[in-house]
Amino acid sequence: MPNNDELVVLRDVRKAFGEQEVLRGIDLVARRGETTVIIGGSGAGKTTLLRLIVALDKPTGGQVLVDGEDIARLNETALNRVRKKFGMVYQYAALLDSIDVMDNVAFPLVEHTKLTRKEIEERVIDKLKILGLDPTTVAHKFPAELSGGMRKRVGLARALMLEPPILVYDEPTSGLDPLTSRMVDDLIEQMRECFGVTSIVISHDIASCFRIAHQAVLLIDGKVAACGTPEALATGQSTVARDFIRQSGVDVAGILRAVRSRE
């Protein structure tokens, strides 16, 4: 019987490109309503893993289950249905520079629904307000006119438009200053709490991982080297995990104290 708490499950997942095996037997479970953060250095296989999870690519071997459905066996029509369960928040927001904020956020509804323009605009305004953006000043600005933090919020608003049960973040704090990175961490938590989404975060940001993750998955050379709470990775029996976190230079003790003080 499938476990209803297990929304995304990978079993012995492998992915090869020609002779090169990039993912080598990945086992992973993302539980409903929790935040799973996948960490690892460059070349660890994080991006390849992300593409498999959101059904943009198929594994060479193993199973990728989304809500109990093995997407590796689905045809393109069925895959498009599964993809709608995911909202993607890209590294640099991936906004379309040639259109304004209103049209950027509206894009998923224009593409996938038959709502009227008025209905779409009302939903966009609602999402912008939820994310702390004033529609009267932001809606008709172009992406180039926005700060990095505002671009992240607009990208998140767009990802939420189809009300997906899973939000996937690709390096959400990359290139941001510490203050804005903290704001993005808070947004990820806010989305999980307000909308009940399951969050999967691909990140190199260890400090962010400690702030938001219920589960941290350390990927090294295409394998899961360690898995557990961030604190368990930092203090547990896995020498590889302890070394990886120590080499990041992050003040783990300080972050843990700050997190506990907020609980």
C-alpha positions in Angstrom: 0.0 0.0 0.0 1.4 3.5 -0.9 2.1 5.8 2.0 -0.1 8.9 1.6 2.5 11.0 3.4 5.1 10.2 0.7 4.4 12.6 -2.2 7.5 12.1 -4.2 9.5 8.8 -4.0 12.6 7.8 -5.9 13.7 4.1 -5.8 17.1 3.1 -7.1 16.9 5.9 -9.7 19.7 5.9 -12.3 20.4 8.3 -15.2 23.1 7.9 -17.8 24.1 10.1 -20.8 25.8 7.7 -23.1 28.6 6.0 -21.2 28.4 8.5 -18.3 26.2 7.5 -15.4 25.3 10.8 -13.6 22.8 9.3 -11.0 23.8 6.0 -9.5 21.0 4.5 -7.5 19.1 7.3 -5.8 16.6 6.6 -3.1 14.7 9.6 -1.8 11.3 10.4 -0.2 9.8 13.9 -0.1 6.9 13.9 2.4 3.7 15.8 2.1 3.8 19.3 3.7 7.5 19.2 4.4 10.6 20.9 2.9 13.3 18.6 1.4 16.5 20.4 0.6 19.0 18.6 -1.8 22.5 19.8 -1.3 25.8 19.0 -3.0 28.7 20.5 -4.8 29.0 21.2 -8.6 28.7 18.1 -10.7 27.0 16.1 -7.9 23.9 15.5 -10.1 21.5 17.9 -8.5 20.2 19.4 -11.8 19.7 16.0 -13.4 17.8 14.9 -10.3 15.6 17.9 -10.4 14.7 17.3 -14.1 13.7 13.7 -13.3 11.6 14.8 -10.3 9.5 17.3 -12.3 9.1 14.9 -15.3 11.2 16.9 -17.7 13.4 13.8 -18.3 13.0 10.1 -17.6 15.4 7.9 -15.6 17.6 5.2 -17.2 16.5 2.9 -14.4 14.5 2.8 -11.3 11.1 4.4 -10.3 10.1 8.1 -9.9 6.7 8.1 -8.1 4.6 11.3 -7.9 1.6 10.8 -5.7 1.9 7.0 -6.2 2.2 7.2 -10.0 5.4 6.0 -11.7 6.1 8.8 -14.1 8.8 6.8 -15.9 6.1 4.7 -17.5 3.9 7.6 -18.7 3.4 8.9 -22.2 3.8 12.6 -23.0 0.1 13.4 -22.5 0.1 11.9 -19.1 3.4 13.5 -18.2 1.9 17.0 -19.0 -0.8 16.2 -16.4 1.8 15.3 -13.8 3.9 18.4 -14.6 1.0 20.6 -13.5 1.4 19.2 -10.0 4.7 21.1 -9.8 5.4 24.9 -9.5 8.9 25.8 -10.6 10.8 28.7 -9.0 14.0 29.2 -11.0 17.4 30.4 -10.0 17.1 33.9 -11.4 13.3 33.9 -11.4 13.4 33.2 -15.2 10.9 36.0 -15.9 10.2 37.0 -19.5 12.0 40.4 -19.9 9.7 41.6 -22.8 6.5 41.5 -20.8 5.4 43.2 -17.5 4.9 41.6 -14.1 1.1 41.1 -14.7 1.7 39.1 -17.9 4.6 37.2 -16.4 2.5 36.0 -13.5 -0.6 35.4 -15.6 1.3 33.2 -18.1 0.4 29.8 -16.6 -3.3 30.7 -16.5 -3.3 32.0 -20.0 -1.6 28.8 -21.2 -3.6 26.2 -19.2 -7.0 27.7 -18.4 -10.0 29.2 -20.1 -10.5 32.0 -17.6 -11.4 35.5 -18.8 -8.8 38.2 -18.8 -10.6 39.9 -15.9 -10.6 36.7 -13.8 -6.9 36.1 -14.6 -6.0 39.7 -13.5 -7.9 39.3 -10.3 -6.0 36.1 -9.4 -2.7 37.8 -10.3 -3.4 40.7 -8.0 -4.4 38.4 -5.2 -1.1 36.4 -5.5 1.0 39.6 -5.6 -0.7 40.9 -2.5 -0.1 37.6 -0.6 3.6 37.9 -1.5 3.8 41.4 -0.1 3.9 43.2 -3.5 1.7 46.2 -4.2 -0.1 45.5 -7.5 -0.6 49.2 -8.2 3.1 49.8 -8.4 4.5 46.5 -9.5 2.0 44.9 -11.9 3.1 47.0 -14.9 6.8 47.1 -14.2 9.2 45.1 -16.3 11.5 42.5 -14.7 14.6 44.8 -15.3 13.0 47.4 -13.1 12.7 45.0 -10.1 15.2 44.3 -7.3 16.5 40.7 -6.9 14.1 40.1 -4.0 11.1 41.4 -5.9 12.0 39.2 -8.9 12.0 36.2 -6.6 8.5 37.1 -5.3 7.2 37.6 -8.8 8.6 34.2 -9.8 7.0 32.6 -6.8 3.6 34.2 -7.6 3.8 32.8 -11.1 4.7 29.3 -9.8 1.6 29.4 -7.5 -0.9 30.4 -10.1 -2.1 26.8 -10.9 -2.1 26.0 -7.2 0.3 23.1 -7.5 0.8 20.7 -4.5 4.6 20.7 -5.0 6.9 23.7 -5.3 10.4 23.1 -6.6 13.1 25.7 -6.1 16.2 25.7 -8.2 19.0 27.5 -6.2 16.6 30.1 -4.8 19.2 32.1 -2.9 22.0 32.0 -5.5 23.5 35.4 -6.1 21.6 37.1 -3.3 23.0 39.1 -0.4 22.5 37.5 3.1 19.5 39.7 4.0 17.6 38.9 0.8 18.6 35.2 1.1 17.0 35.2 4.6 13.9 36.8 3.1 13.7 34.1 0.5 14.0 31.4 3.2 11.1 33.0 5.0 9.0 33.1 1.8 9.6 29.3 1.2 8.4 28.7 4.8 5.4 31.0 4.3 4.3 29.3 1.1 4.5 25.9 2.8 2.5 27.1 5.8 -0.1 29.2 3.9 -0.7 26.9 1.0 0.2 23.5 2.5 2.6 22.8 -0.4 5.4 20.3 -0.3 8.7 22.0 -1.0 11.7 20.5 -2.8 14.8 22.8 -2.9 18.0 22.3 -4.9 20.6 24.4 -3.1 24.3 24.9 -2.4 23.4 27.2 0.5 24.0 25.4 3.7 22.8 28.2 5.9 19.5 28.2 4.0 19.3 24.4 4.4 19.5 24.7 8.2 16.8 27.3 8.3 14.1 25.6 6.2 14.8 21.9 5.8 12.8 19.2 7.5 15.0 16.8 5.6 18.4 17.4 4.0 19.8 15.1 1.3 23.5 15.3 0.5 24.3 14.3 -3.0 27.9 13.4 -3.9 29.0 11.9 -7.2 25.5 10.9 -8.2 24.7 9.1 -4.9 22.9 10.0 -1.7 25.8 10.3 0.8 23.6 11.2 3.8 20.0 11.9 4.5 18.3 13.3 7.6 17.6 16.5 9.5 20.3 19.2 8.8 21.4 18.9 12.5 21.7 15.1 12.1 24.0 15.6 9.0 26.1 18.1 10.9 26.6 16.0 14.1 25.8 12.5 13.0 27.9 9.5 12.1 28.5 10.4 8.4 32.0 11.7 8.1 31.3 12.8 4.6 28.3 14.9 5.6 30.1 16.5 8.6 33.1 17.4 6.4 30.9 18.8 3.7 29.1 21.1 6.1 32.2 22.1 7.9 34.0 23.0 4.7 31.0 25.3 3.8 32.3 27.6 6.6 28.7 28.1 7.9 28.3 28.8 11.6 26.0 25.8 12.2 25.7 26.3 16.0 24.7 29.9 15.5 22.1 29.1 12.9 20.7 26.3 15.0 20.4 28.7 18.0 18.5 31.2 15.8 16.2 28.6 14.4 15.3 27.2 17.9 14.7 30.7 19.3 12.0 31.2 16.6 10.2 27.9 17.3 
